[in-house]
Amino acid sequence: MDADGNDMATHFEVDGNTITPMVGTDETTAYPVVADPDLTWGYISGTAYFDKWETTFLCRGSWHTLAAMAISALWFPILAAALAVMVVMACTARLLYKCIKVKSYGTVSTYSGGYCTWYH
């Protein structure tokens, strides 16, 4: 994605044991271009990284989702609790000018740098 939020054409090139990500740019591309993954997987767990826009959206928009869940889906208490933690952490991250990341085993924390930008 470029700095204006436009999707960029991407592909991978393989040369022997080397895999190179390629991003198609042209004269209309607004820099910087972000090609980093927002989901990673290590040996034991994965991490979903939210950028600043996604963190802000989660903070502002999810209160309505939580209210709807509390009214119509009372049989989802674990999911509602997990979303509540994500919303609180997202709002905390916004106050600290940071972003949130969620580990595959359920922990939510704040981070800065790397993928934590406005132009994803």
Biopython code that builds the backbone (N, CA, C, O; Angstrom):
import numpy as np
from Bio.PDB.StructureBuilder import StructureBuilder

atoms = [
    (1, "MET", "N", (0.844, -1.168, 0.000)),
    (1, "MET", "CA", (0.000, 0.000, 0.000)),
    (1, "MET", "C", (0.900, 1.245, 0.000)),
    (1, "MET", "O", (1.912, 1.296, 0.699)),
    (2, "ASP", "N", (0.513, 2.234, -0.789)),
    (2, "ASP", "CA", (1.322, 3.449, -0.781)),
    (2, "ASP", "C", (0.831, 4.415, 0.297)),
    (2, "ASP", "O", (-0.139, 4.126, 0.998)),
    (3, "ALA", "N", (1.501, 5.562, 0.427)),
    (3, "ALA", "CA", (1.199, 6.516, 1.496)),
    (3, "ALA", "C", (-0.205, 7.111, 1.385)),
    (3, "ALA", "O", (-0.736, 7.624, 2.370)),
    (4, "ASP", "N", (-0.819, 7.049, 0.182)),
    (4, "ASP", "CA", (-2.185, 7.540, -0.001)),
    (4, "ASP", "C", (-3.228, 6.456, 0.237)),
    (4, "ASP", "O", (-4.425, 6.704, 0.089)),
    (5, "GLY", "N", (-2.780, 5.245, 0.610)),
    (5, "GLY", "CA", (-3.698, 4.149, 0.879)),
    (5, "GLY", "C", (-4.068, 3.325, -0.331)),
    (5, "GLY", "O", (-4.963, 2.483, -0.254)),
    (6, "ASN", "N", (-3.392, 3.550, -1.459)),
    (6, "ASN", "CA", (-3.682, 2.780, -2.670)),
    (6, "ASN", "C", (-3.008, 1.409, -2.603)),
    (6, "ASN", "O", (-1.847, 1.293, -2.211)),
    (7, "ASP", "N", (-3.759, 0.368, -2.993)),
    (7, "ASP", "CA", (-3.176, -0.963, -3.046)),
    (7, "ASP", "C", (-2.116, -1.018, -4.129)),
    (7, "ASP", "O", (-2.244, -0.381, -5.175)),
    (8, "MET", "N", (-1.074, -1.780, -3.869)),
    (8, "MET", "CA", (0.028, -1.937, -4.818)),
    (8, "MET", "C", (0.059, -3.383, -5.298)),
    (8, "MET", "O", (-0.204, -4.303, -4.524)),
    (9, "ALA", "N", (0.379, -3.583, -6.569)),
    (9, "ALA", "CA", (0.538, -4.932, -7.098)),
    (9, "ALA", "C", (1.821, -5.524, -6.518)),
    (9, "ALA", "O", (2.867, -4.875, -6.529)),
    (10, "THR", "N", (1.742, -6.749, -6.012)),
    (10, "THR", "CA", (2.916, -7.398, -5.434)),
    (10, "THR", "C", (3.017, -8.831, -5.924)),
    (10, "THR", "O", (2.023, -9.435, -6.329)),
    (11, "HIS", "N", (4.216, -9.363, -5.882)),
    (11, "HIS", "CA", (4.462, -10.768, -6.162)),
    (11, "HIS", "C", (5.824, -11.127, -5.579)),
    (11, "HIS", "O", (6.564, -10.254, -5.126)),
    (12, "PHE", "N", (6.150, -12.414, -5.595)),
    (12, "PHE", "CA", (7.440, -12.883, -5.102)),
    (12, "PHE", "C", (8.238, -13.459, -6.255)),
    (12, "PHE", "O", (7.683, -14.092, -7.153)),
    (13, "GLU", "N", (9.543, -13.237, -6.224)),
    (13, "GLU", "CA", (10.443, -13.853, -7.190)),
    (13, "GLU", "C", (11.365, -14.796, -6.444)),
    (13, "GLU", "O", (11.886, -14.463, -5.380)),
    (14, "VAL", "N", (11.562, -15.985, -7.014)),
    (14, "VAL", "CA", (12.396, -17.002, -6.392)),
    (14, "VAL", "C", (13.635, -17.207, -7.257)),
    (14, "VAL", "O", (13.544, -17.424, -8.465)),
    (15, "ASP", "N", (14.800, -17.132, -6.600)),
    (15, "ASP", "CA", (16.075, -17.363, -7.271)),
    (15, "ASP", "C", (16.908, -18.272, -6.368)),
    (15, "ASP", "O", (17.544, -17.801, -5.425)),
    (16, "GLY", "N", (16.904, -19.570, -6.657)),
    (16, "GLY", "CA", (17.605, -20.513, -5.789)),
    (16, "GLY", "C", (16.921, -20.595, -4.442)),
    (16, "GLY", "O", (15.747, -20.955, -4.356)),
    (17, "ASN", "N", (17.657, -20.260, -3.380)),
    (17, "ASN", "CA", (17.113, -20.279, -2.019)),
    (17, "ASN", "C", (16.643, -18.908, -1.555)),
    (17, "ASN", "O", (16.337, -18.723, -0.377)),
    (18, "THR", "N", (16.582, -17.952, -2.467)),
    (18, "THR", "CA", (16.205, -16.591, -2.104)),
    (18, "THR", "C", (14.812, -16.260, -2.624)),
    (18, "THR", "O", (14.525, -16.428, -3.809)),
    (19, "ILE", "N", (13.947, -15.787, -1.727)),
    (19, "ILE", "CA", (12.617, -15.308, -2.104)),
    (19, "ILE", "C", (12.603, -13.804, -1.901)),
    (19, "ILE", "O", (12.867, -13.316, -0.803)),
    (20, "THR", "N", (12.289, -13.062, -2.976)),
    (20, "THR", "CA", (12.299, -11.603, -2.913)),
    (20, "THR", "C", (10.896, -11.062, -3.162)),
    (20, "THR", "O", (10.306, -11.343, -4.205)),
    (21, "PRO", "N", (10.344, -10.277, -2.207)),
    (21, "PRO", "CA", (9.041, -9.650, -2.463)),
    (21, "PRO", "C", (9.224, -8.479, -3.424)),
    (21, "PRO", "O", (10.149, -7.682, -3.266)),
    (22, "MET", "N", (8.349, -8.377, -4.412)),
    (22, "MET", "CA", (8.413, -7.311, -5.404)),
    (22, "MET", "C", (7.141, -6.472, -5.319)),
    (22, "MET", "O", (6.042, -7.010, -5.189)),
    (23, "VAL", "N", (7.300, -5.145, -5.393)),
    (23, "VAL", "CA", (6.168, -4.223, -5.342)),
    (23, "VAL", "C", (6.204, -3.379, -6.608)),
    (23, "VAL", "O", (7.217, -2.756, -6.924)),
    (24, "GLY", "N", (5.083, -3.368, -7.331)),
    (24, "GLY", "CA", (5.002, -2.582, -8.554)),
    (24, "GLY", "C", (4.705, -1.120, -8.250)),
    (24, "GLY", "O", (3.656, -0.805, -7.690)),
    (25, "THR", "N", (5.610, -0.236, -8.611)),
    (25, "THR", "CA", (5.403, 1.210, -8.420)),
    (25, "THR", "C", (5.434, 1.900, -9.777)),
    (25, "THR", "O", (5.945, 1.351, -10.753)),
    (26, "ASP", "N", (4.887, 3.097, -9.827)),
    (26, "ASP", "CA", (4.952, 3.907, -11.043)),
    (26, "ASP", "C", (5.011, 5.378, -10.647)),
    (26, "ASP", "O", (5.221, 5.703, -9.479)),
    (27, "GLU", "N", (4.826, 6.266, -11.620)),
    (27, "GLU", "CA", (4.965, 7.701, -11.349)),
    (27, "GLU", "C", (3.870, 8.252, -10.436)),
    (27, "GLU", "O", (4.011, 9.358, -9.914)),
    (28, "THR", "N", (2.783, 7.506, -10.234)),
    (28, "THR", "CA", (1.703, 7.977, -9.367)),
    (28, "THR", "C", (1.834, 7.457, -7.936)),
    (28, "THR", "O", (1.016, 7.799, -7.083)),
    (29, "THR", "N", (2.838, 6.645, -7.665)),
    (29, "THR", "CA", (3.019, 6.056, -6.343)),
    (29, "THR", "C", (3.397, 7.116, -5.324)),
    (29, "THR", "O", (4.317, 7.903, -5.550)),
    (30, "ALA", "N", (2.692, 7.138, -4.207)),
    (30, "ALA", "CA", (3.004, 8.051, -3.107)),
    (30, "ALA", "C", (3.860, 7.294, -2.090)),
    (30, "ALA", "O", (3.441, 6.268, -1.555)),
    (31, "TYR", "N", (5.046, 7.806, -1.835)),
    (31, "TYR", "CA", (5.968, 7.145, -0.905)),
    (31, "TYR", "C", (5.788, 7.689, 0.504)),
    (31, "TYR", "O", (5.397, 8.846, 0.655)),
    (32, "PRO", "N", (6.055, 6.912, 1.533)),
    (32, "PRO", "CA", (6.653, 5.580, 1.504)),
    (32, "PRO", "C", (5.623, 4.502, 1.176)),
    (32, "PRO", "O", (4.423, 4.679, 1.387)),
    (33, "VAL", "N", (6.120, 3.382, 0.655)),
    (33, "VAL", "CA", (5.307, 2.216, 0.343)),
    (33, "VAL", "C", (5.501, 1.202, 1.465)),
    (33, "VAL", "O", (6.629, 0.940, 1.882)),
    (34, "VAL", "N", (4.393, 0.630, 1.956)),
    (34, "VAL", "CA", (4.464, -0.366, 3.022)),
    (34, "VAL", "C", (4.170, -1.734, 2.424)),
    (34, "VAL", "O", (3.107, -1.954, 1.845)),
    (35, "ALA", "N", (5.114, -2.643, 2.567)),
    (35, "ALA", "CA", (4.933, -4.001, 2.053)),
    (35, "ALA", "C", (5.162, -5.027, 3.151)),
    (35, "ALA", "O", (5.298, -6.219, 2.876)),
    (36, "ASP", "N", (5.204, -4.567, 4.390)),
    (36, "ASP", "CA", (5.437, -5.477, 5.509)),
    (36, "ASP", "C", (4.190, -6.286, 5.802)),
    (36, "ASP", "O", (3.076, -5.786, 5.644)),
    (37, "PRO", "N", (4.358, -7.527, 6.225)),
    (37, "PRO", "CA", (3.185, -8.307, 6.609)),
    (37, "PRO", "C", (2.603, -7.800, 7.918)),
    (37, "PRO", "O", (3.324, -7.291, 8.776)),
    (38, "ASP", "N", (1.302, -7.945, 8.060)),
    (38, "ASP", "CA", (0.673, -7.565, 9.313)),
    (38, "ASP", "C", (0.322, -8.799, 10.131)),
    (38, "ASP", "O", (-0.287, -8.692, 11.196)),
    (39, "LEU", "N", (0.705, -9.967, 9.636)),
    (39, "LEU", "CA", (0.506, -11.209, 10.361)),
    (39, "LEU", "C", (1.785, -12.029, 10.248)),
    (39, "LEU", "O", (2.265, -12.294, 9.146)),
    (40, "THR", "N", (2.324, -12.421, 11.370)),
    (40, "THR", "CA", (3.547, -13.221, 11.359)),
    (40, "THR", "C", (3.302, -14.514, 12.124)),
    (40, "THR", "O", (2.407, -14.588, 12.966)),
    (41, "TRP", "N", (4.094, -15.520, 11.830)),
    (41, "TRP", "CA", (4.001, -16.782, 12.554)),
    (41, "TRP", "C", (5.399, -17.266, 12.851)),
    (41, "TRP", "O", (6.213, -17.422, 11.941)),
    (42, "GLY", "N", (5.686, -17.505, 14.113)),
    (42, "GLY", "CA", (6.990, -18.004, 14.529)),
    (42, "GLY", "C", (6.926, -19.492, 14.789)),
    (42, "GLY", "O", (6.037, -20.175, 14.279)),
    (43, "TYR", "N", (7.851, -20.002, 15.571)),
    (43, "TYR", "CA", (7.890, -21.431, 15.878)),
    (43, "TYR", "C", (6.736, -21.863, 16.777)),
    (43, "TYR", "O", (6.267, -22.997, 16.681)),
    (44, "ILE", "N", (6.279, -20.976, 17.642)),
    (44, "ILE", "CA", (5.283, -21.355, 18.634)),
    (44, "ILE", "C", (3.952, -20.640, 18.443)),
    (44, "ILE", "O", (2.898, -21.241, 18.652)),
    (45, "SER", "N", (3.978, -19.377, 18.054)),
    (45, "SER", "CA", (2.727, -18.628, 17.982)),
    (45, "SER", "C", (2.763, -17.606, 16.857)),
    (45, "SER", "O", (3.809, -17.341, 16.265)),
    (46, "GLY", "N", (1.609, -17.046, 16.579)),
    (46, "GLY", "CA", (1.497, -15.999, 15.573)),
    (46, "GLY", "C", (1.132, -14.680, 16.216)),
    (46, "GLY", "O", (0.686, -14.631, 17.363)),
    (47, "THR", "N", (1.328, -13.603, 15.456)),
    (47, "THR", "CA", (0.989, -12.271, 15.944)),
    (47, "THR", "C", (0.305, -11.499, 14.828)),
    (47, "THR", "O", (0.797, -11.457, 13.701)),
    (48, "ALA", "N", (-0.836, -10.886, 15.145)),
    (48, "ALA", "CA", (-1.517, -9.980, 14.229)),
    (48, "ALA", "C", (-1.193, -8.563, 14.677)),
    (48, "ALA", "O", (-1.457, -8.195, 15.822)),
    (49, "TYR", "N", (-0.622, -7.768, 13.777)),
    (49, "TYR", "CA", (-0.258, -6.382, 14.074)),
    (49, "TYR", "C", (-1.296, -5.449, 13.476)),
    (49, "TYR", "O", (-1.624, -5.556, 12.294)),
    (50, "PHE", "N", (-1.810, -4.541, 14.278)),
    (50, "PHE", "CA", (-2.749, -3.530, 13.817)),
    (50, "PHE", "C", (-1.991, -2.228, 13.617)),
    (50, "PHE", "O", (-1.188, -1.845, 14.468)),
    (51, "ASP", "N", (-2.236, -1.535, 12.490)),
    (51, "ASP", "CA", (-1.584, -0.248, 12.279)),
    (51, "ASP", "C", (-2.367, 0.832, 13.026)),
    (51, "ASP", "O", (-3.338, 0.522, 13.716)),
    (52, "LYS", "N", (-1.957, 2.094, 12.897)),
    (52, "LYS", "CA", (-2.607, 3.173, 13.651)),
    (52, "LYS", "C", (-4.055, 3.389, 13.216)),
    (52, "LYS", "O", (-4.919, 3.667, 14.048)),
    (53, "TRP", "N", (-4.321, 3.262, 11.918)),
    (53, "TRP", "CA", (-5.694, 3.421, 11.445)),
    (53, "TRP", "C", (-6.567, 2.313, 12.003)),
    (53, "TRP", "O", (-7.661, 2.586, 12.496)),
    (54, "GLU", "N", (-6.106, 1.060, 11.938)),
    (54, "GLU", "CA", (-6.874, -0.079, 12.440)),
    (54, "GLU", "C", (-7.069, 0.015, 13.953)),
    (54, "GLU", "O", (-8.140, -0.307, 14.467)),
    (55, "THR", "N", (-6.030, 0.456, 14.661)),
    (55, "THR", "CA", (-6.121, 0.622, 16.110)),
    (55, "THR", "C", (-7.167, 1.678, 16.451)),
    (55, "THR", "O", (-7.974, 1.483, 17.361)),
    (56, "THR", "N", (-7.157, 2.793, 15.727)),
    (56, "THR", "CA", (-8.141, 3.861, 15.946)),
    (56, "THR", "C", (-9.545, 3.367, 15.638)),
    (56, "THR", "O", (-10.477, 3.631, 16.398)),
    (57, "PHE", "N", (-9.705, 2.649, 14.522)),
    (57, "PHE", "CA", (-11.006, 2.110, 14.139)),
    (57, "PHE", "C", (-11.525, 1.167, 15.212)),
    (57, "PHE", "O", (-12.701, 1.222, 15.574)),
    (58, "LEU", "N", (-10.665, 0.310, 15.718)),
    (58, "LEU", "CA", (-11.074, -0.631, 16.760)),
    (58, "LEU", "C", (-11.489, 0.117, 18.018)),
    (58, "LEU", "O", (-12.470, -0.257, 18.661)),
    (59, "CYS", "N", (-10.766, 1.157, 18.376)),
    (59, "CYS", "CA", (-11.104, 1.941, 19.561)),
    (59, "CYS", "C", (-12.439, 2.656, 19.384)),
    (59, "CYS", "O", (-13.271, 2.632, 20.291)),
    (60, "ARG", "N", (-12.654, 3.283, 18.252)),
    (60, "ARG", "CA", (-13.861, 4.091, 18.051)),
    (60, "ARG", "C", (-15.083, 3.274, 17.657)),
    (60, "ARG", "O", (-16.187, 3.558, 18.123)),
    (61, "GLY", "N", (-14.909, 2.271, 16.814)),
    (61, "GLY", "CA", (-16.053, 1.561, 16.259)),
    (61, "GLY", "C", (-16.518, 0.349, 17.026)),
    (61, "GLY", "O", (-17.671, -0.058, 16.885)),
    (62, "SER", "N", (-15.662, -0.237, 17.828)),
    (62, "SER", "CA", (-16.014, -1.515, 18.431)),
    (62, "SER", "C", (-16.918, -1.398, 19.645)),
    (62, "SER", "O", (-17.486, -2.403, 20.071)),
    (63, "TRP", "N", (-17.075, -0.211, 20.218)),
    (63, "TRP", "CA", (-18.012, -0.071, 21.332)),
    (63, "TRP", "C", (-19.413, -0.464, 20.873)),
    (63, "TRP", "O", (-20.168, -1.064, 21.637)),
    (64, "HIS", "N", (-19.768, -0.129, 19.624)),
    (64, "HIS", "CA", (-21.068, -0.501, 19.085)),
    (64, "HIS", "C", (-21.157, -2.017, 18.930)),
    (64, "HIS", "O", (-22.199, -2.610, 19.211)),
    (65, "THR", "N", (-20.078, -2.642, 18.486)),
    (65, "THR", "CA", (-20.050, -4.092, 18.348)),
    (65, "THR", "C", (-20.229, -4.767, 19.699)),
    (65, "THR", "O", (-20.993, -5.724, 19.826)),
    (66, "LEU", "N", (-19.521, -4.264, 20.711)),
    (66, "LEU", "CA", (-19.650, -4.848, 22.042)),
    (66, "LEU", "C", (-21.068, -4.688, 22.591)),
    (66, "LEU", "O", (-21.595, -5.601, 23.228)),
    (67, "ALA", "N", (-21.680, -3.543, 22.347)),
    (67, "ALA", "CA", (-23.051, -3.327, 22.814)),
    (67, "ALA", "C", (-24.007, -4.299, 22.124)),
    (67, "ALA", "O", (-24.892, -4.859, 22.770)),
    (68, "ALA", "N", (-23.835, -4.502, 20.826)),
    (68, "ALA", "CA", (-24.681, -5.444, 20.093)),
    (68, "ALA", "C", (-24.481, -6.862, 20.599)),
    (68, "ALA", "O", (-25.441, -7.624, 20.716)),
    (69, "MET", "N", (-23.238, -7.220, 20.899)),
    (69, "MET", "CA", (-22.975, -8.562, 21.421)),
    (69, "MET", "C", (-23.604, -8.747, 22.788)),
    (69, "MET", "O", (-24.156, -9.807, 23.082)),
    (70, "ALA", "N", (-23.527, -7.728, 23.621)),
    (70, "ALA", "CA", (-24.097, -7.832, 24.966)),
    (70, "ALA", "C", (-25.607, -8.019, 24.918)),
    (70, "ALA", "O", (-26.186, -8.691, 25.772)),
    (71, "ILE", "N", (-26.244, -7.415, 23.908)),
    (71, "ILE", "CA", (-27.696, -7.505, 23.794)),
    (71, "ILE", "C", (-28.132, -8.793, 23.093)),
    (71, "ILE", "O", (-29.030, -9.488, 23.568)),
    (72, "SER", "N", (-27.488, -9.110, 21.953)),
    (72, "SER", "CA", (-28.002, -10.199, 21.122)),
    (72, "SER", "C", (-27.238, -11.510, 21.218)),
    (72, "SER", "O", (-27.768, -12.537, 20.794)),
    (73, "ALA", "N", (-26.050, -11.530, 21.741)),
    (73, "ALA", "CA", (-25.255, -12.760, 21.747)),
    (73, "ALA", "C", (-24.716, -13.049, 23.142)),
    (73, "ALA", "O", (-23.504, -13.119, 23.347)),
    (74, "LEU", "N", (-25.603, -13.211, 24.072)),
    (74, "LEU", "CA", (-25.185, -13.435, 25.455)),
    (74, "LEU", "C", (-24.435, -14.752, 25.631)),
    (74, "LEU", "O", (-23.800, -14.954, 26.666)),
    (75, "TRP", "N", (-24.488, -15.637, 24.669)),
    (75, "TRP", "CA", (-23.797, -16.919, 24.759)),
    (75, "TRP", "C", (-22.354, -16.826, 24.265)),
    (75, "TRP", "O", (-21.708, -17.858, 24.080)),
    (76, "PHE", "N", (-21.836, -15.625, 24.048)),
    (76, "PHE", "CA", (-20.440, -15.409, 23.639)),
    (76, "PHE", "C", (-19.654, -14.662, 24.714)),
    (76, "PHE", "O", (-18.972, -13.697, 24.367)),
    (77, "PRO", "N", (-19.697, -15.031, 25.973)),
    (77, "PRO", "CA", (-19.008, -14.227, 26.996)),
    (77, "PRO", "C", (-17.497, -14.192, 26.820)),
    (77, "PRO", "O", (-16.875, -13.165, 27.095)),
    (78, "ILE", "N", (-16.889, -15.285, 26.369)),
    (78, "ILE", "CA", (-15.424, -15.287, 26.186)),
    (78, "ILE", "C", (-15.034, -14.375, 25.042)),
    (78, "ILE", "O", (-14.075, -13.611, 25.157)),
    (79, "LEU", "N", (-15.769, -14.443, 23.932)),
    (79, "LEU", "CA", (-15.490, -13.561, 22.799)),
    (79, "LEU", "C", (-15.724, -12.107, 23.179)),
    (79, "LEU", "O", (-14.935, -11.234, 22.818)),
    (80, "ALA", "N", (-16.798, -11.845, 23.901)),
    (80, "ALA", "CA", (-17.085, -10.471, 24.333)),
    (80, "ALA", "C", (-15.974, -9.951, 25.240)),
    (80, "ALA", "O", (-15.573, -8.792, 25.134)),
    (81, "ALA", "N", (-15.477, -10.810, 26.131)),
    (81, "ALA", "CA", (-14.382, -10.398, 27.017)),
    (81, "ALA", "C", (-13.117, -10.117, 26.220)),
    (81, "ALA", "O", (-12.414, -9.145, 26.492)),
    (82, "ALA", "N", (-12.823, -10.968, 25.231)),
    (82, "ALA", "CA", (-11.625, -10.756, 24.401)),
    (82, "ALA", "C", (-11.736, -9.461, 23.610)),
    (82, "ALA", "O", (-10.769, -8.705, 23.512)),
    (83, "LEU", "N", (-12.916, -9.202, 23.044)),
    (83, "LEU", "CA", (-13.111, -7.945, 22.309)),
    (83, "LEU", "C", (-13.021, -6.737, 23.232)),
    (83, "LEU", "O", (-12.493, -5.694, 22.847)),
    (84, "ALA", "N", (-13.533, -6.877, 24.443)),
    (84, "ALA", "CA", (-13.453, -5.770, 25.399)),
    (84, "ALA", "C", (-11.993, -5.439, 25.698)),
    (84, "ALA", "O", (-11.620, -4.267, 25.751)),
    (85, "VAL", "N", (-11.172, -6.460, 25.892)),
    (85, "VAL", "CA", (-9.743, -6.232, 26.136)),
    (85, "VAL", "C", (-9.116, -5.547, 24.936)),
    (85, "VAL", "O", (-8.334, -4.610, 25.097)),
    (86, "MET", "N", (-9.451, -6.006, 23.723)),
    (86, "MET", "CA", (-8.892, -5.383, 22.514)),
    (86, "MET", "C", (-9.299, -3.918, 22.405)),
    (86, "MET", "O", (-8.478, -3.076, 22.042)),
    (87, "VAL", "N", (-10.556, -3.604, 22.713)),
    (87, "VAL", "CA", (-11.022, -2.221, 22.635)),
    (87, "VAL", "C", (-10.294, -1.352, 23.656)),
    (87, "VAL", "O", (-9.837, -0.259, 23.324)),
    (88, "VAL", "N", (-10.186, -1.823, 24.879)),
    (88, "VAL", "CA", (-9.489, -1.056, 25.920)),
    (88, "VAL", "C", (-8.028, -0.849, 25.544)),
    (88, "VAL", "O", (-7.498, 0.253, 25.685)),
    (89, "MET", "N", (-7.376, -1.909, 25.066)),
    (89, "MET", "CA", (-5.970, -1.786, 24.677)),
    (89, "MET", "C", (-5.806, -0.869, 23.465)),
    (89, "MET", "O", (-4.837, -0.114, 23.385)),
    (90, "ALA", "N", (-6.754, -0.932, 22.518)),
    (90, "ALA", "CA", (-6.692, -0.056, 21.349)),
    (90, "ALA", "C", (-6.820, 1.410, 21.763)),
    (90, "ALA", "O", (-6.088, 2.262, 21.259)),
    (91, "CYS", "N", (-7.728, 1.701, 22.661)),
    (91, "CYS", "CA", (-7.895, 3.085, 23.124)),
    (91, "CYS", "C", (-6.678, 3.539, 23.931)),
    (91, "CYS", "O", (-6.265, 4.695, 23.836)),
    (92, "THR", "N", (-6.109, 2.640, 24.715)),
    (92, "THR", "CA", (-4.881, 2.957, 25.450)),
    (92, "THR", "C", (-3.746, 3.242, 24.480)),
    (92, "THR", "O", (-2.994, 4.201, 24.655)),
    (93, "ALA", "N", (-3.625, 2.397, 23.443)),
    (93, "ALA", "CA", (-2.573, 2.588, 22.436)),
    (93, "ALA", "C", (-2.724, 3.936, 21.737)),
    (93, "ALA", "O", (-1.732, 4.624, 21.496)),
    (94, "ARG", "N", (-3.952, 4.315, 21.411)),
    (94, "ARG", "CA", (-4.190, 5.605, 20.747)),
    (94, "ARG", "C", (-3.751, 6.770, 21.622)),
    (94, "ARG", "O", (-3.184, 7.741, 21.121)),
    (95, "LEU", "N", (-4.003, 6.685, 22.916)),
    (95, "LEU", "CA", (-3.570, 7.740, 23.830)),
    (95, "LEU", "C", (-2.055, 7.830, 23.912)),
    (95, "LEU", "O", (-1.504, 8.906, 24.142)),
    (96, "LEU", "N", (-1.378, 6.697, 23.724)),
    (96, "LEU", "CA", (0.091, 6.645, 23.801)),
    (96, "LEU", "C", (0.754, 6.780, 22.427)),
    (96, "LEU", "O", (1.973, 6.646, 22.317)),
    (97, "TYR", "N", (-0.044, 7.046, 21.370)),
    (97, "TYR", "CA", (0.449, 7.119, 19.990)),
    (97, "TYR", "C", (1.130, 5.817, 19.578)),
    (97, "TYR", "O", (2.184, 5.819, 18.941)),
    (98, "LYS", "N", (0.504, 4.711, 19.957)),
    (98, "LYS", "CA", (1.025, 3.382, 19.624)),
    (98, "LYS", "C", (-0.059, 2.585, 18.910)),
    (98, "LYS", "O", (-1.132, 3.108, 18.610)),
    (99, "CYS", "N", (0.231, 1.319, 18.644)),
    (99, "CYS", "CA", (-0.701, 0.400, 18.007)),
    (99, "CYS", "C", (-0.838, -0.837, 18.885)),
    (99, "CYS", "O", (-0.129, -0.984, 19.881)),
    (100, "ILE", "N", (-1.767, -1.737, 18.504)),
    (100, "ILE", "CA", (-1.896, -2.979, 19.260)),
    (100, "ILE", "C", (-1.456, -4.161, 18.406)),
    (100, "ILE", "O", (-1.479, -4.119, 17.176)),
    (101, "LYS", "N", (-1.052, -5.224, 19.114)),
    (101, "LYS", "CA", (-0.773, -6.502, 18.473)),
    (101, "LYS", "C", (-1.430, -7.585, 19.310)),
    (101, "LYS", "O", (-1.519, -7.476, 20.533)),
    (102, "VAL", "N", (-1.892, -8.637, 18.633)),
    (102, "VAL", "CA", (-2.599, -9.724, 19.297)),
    (102, "VAL", "C", (-1.870, -11.026, 18.993)),
    (102, "VAL", "O", (-1.689, -11.392, 17.832)),
    (103, "LYS", "N", (-1.458, -11.715, 20.038)),
    (103, "LYS", "CA", (-0.800, -13.014, 19.879)),
    (103, "LYS", "C", (-1.865, -14.086, 19.667)),
    (103, "LYS", "O", (-3.005, -13.932, 20.105)),
    (104, "SER", "N", (-1.493, -15.163, 18.999)),
    (104, "SER", "CA", (-2.451, -16.228, 18.698)),
    (104, "SER", "C", (-2.987, -16.902, 19.949)),
    (104, "SER", "O", (-4.052, -17.517, 19.900)),
    (105, "TYR", "N", (-2.283, -16.805, 21.064)),
    (105, "TYR", "CA", (-2.785, -17.398, 22.308)),
    (105, "TYR", "C", (-3.584, -16.402, 23.133)),
    (105, "TYR", "O", (-3.942, -16.700, 24.272)),
    (106, "GLY", "N", (-3.874, -15.217, 22.581)),
    (106, "GLY", "CA", (-4.845, -14.322, 23.196)),
    (106, "GLY", "C", (-4.356, -13.061, 23.858)),
    (106, "GLY", "O", (-5.185, -12.223, 24.212)),
    (107, "THR", "N", (-3.065, -12.867, 24.049)),
    (107, "THR", "CA", (-2.628, -11.642, 24.712)),
    (107, "THR", "C", (-2.678, -10.460, 23.744)),
    (107, "THR", "O", (-2.400, -10.597, 22.552)),
    (108, "VAL", "N", (-3.032, -9.319, 24.278)),
    (108, "VAL", "CA", (-3.094, -8.076, 23.515)),
    (108, "VAL", "C", (-2.123, -7.110, 24.169)),
    (108, "VAL", "O", (-2.141, -6.935, 25.387)),
    (109, "SER", "N", (-1.270, -6.480, 23.360)),
    (109, "SER", "CA", (-0.323, -5.511, 23.904)),
    (109, "SER", "C", (-0.130, -4.373, 22.913)),
    (109, "SER", "O", (-0.573, -4.449, 21.766)),
    (110, "THR", "N", (0.530, -3.328, 23.365)),
    (110, "THR", "CA", (0.820, -2.184, 22.495)),
    (110, "THR", "C", (2.225, -2.322, 21.942)),
    (110, "THR", "O", (3.075, -2.998, 22.523)),
    (111, "TYR", "N", (2.457, -1.670, 20.808)),
    (111, "TYR", "CA", (3.791, -1.623, 20.223)),
    (111, "TYR", "C", (3.917, -0.346, 19.408)),
    (111, "TYR", "O", (2.917, 0.302, 19.098)),
    (112, "SER", "N", (5.142, 0.011, 19.063)),
    (112, "SER", "CA", (5.390, 1.156, 18.193)),
    (112, "SER", "C", (6.493, 0.778, 17.215)),
    (112, "SER", "O", (7.193, -0.217, 17.402)),
    (113, "GLY", "N", (6.636, 1.581, 16.178)),
    (113, "GLY", "CA", (7.635, 1.298, 15.155)),
    (113, "GLY", "C", (7.143, 0.235, 14.188)),
    (113, "GLY", "O", (6.032, -0.275, 14.333)),
    (114, "GLY", "N", (7.961, -0.098, 13.211)),
    (114, "GLY", "CA", (7.614, -1.131, 12.244)),
    (114, "GLY", "C", (6.306, -0.858, 11.535)),
    (114, "GLY", "O", (6.173, 0.148, 10.839)),
    (115, "TYR", "N", (5.345, -1.737, 11.704)),
    (115, "TYR", "CA", (4.056, -1.665, 11.037)),
    (115, "TYR", "C", (3.130, -0.594, 11.630)),
    (115, "TYR", "O", (2.088, -0.297, 11.046)),
    (116, "CYS", "N", (3.488, -0.019, 12.761)),
    (116, "CYS", "CA", (2.645, 0.959, 13.460)),
    (116, "CYS", "C", (2.771, 2.328, 12.778)),
    (116, "CYS", "O", (3.471, 3.218, 13.261)),
    (117, "THR", "N", (2.076, 2.471, 11.647)),
    (117, "THR", "CA", (2.095, 3.706, 10.869)),
    (117, "THR", "C", (0.666, 4.097, 10.524)),
    (117, "THR", "O", (-0.265, 3.333, 10.779)),
    (118, "TRP", "N", (0.485, 5.276, 9.949)),
    (118, "TRP", "CA", (-0.830, 5.716, 9.491)),
    (118, "TRP", "C", (-1.095, 5.302, 8.056)),
    (118, "TRP", "O", (-2.252, 5.261, 7.636)),
    (119, "TYR", "N", (-0.068, 4.997, 7.300)),
    (119, "TYR", "CA", (-0.250, 4.832, 5.858)),
    (119, "TYR", "C", (-0.290, 3.396, 5.397)),
    (119, "TYR", "O", (0.111, 3.105, 4.270)),
    (120, "HIS", "N", (-0.762, 2.482, 6.234)),
    (120, "HIS", "CA", (-0.932, 1.111, 5.761)),
    (120, "HIS", "C", (-2.163, 1.016, 4.887)),
    (120, "HIS", "O", (-2.483, -0.062, 4.387)),
]
sb = StructureBuilder()
sb.init_structure("model")
sb.init_model(0)
sb.init_chain("A")
sb.init_seg("    ")
for serial, (resi, resn, name, xyz) in enumerate(atoms, 1):
    if name == "N":
        sb.init_residue(resn, " ", resi, " ")
    sb.init_atom(name, np.array(xyz, "f"), 0.0, 1.0, " ", f" {name:<3s}", serial, name[0])
structure = sb.get_structure()
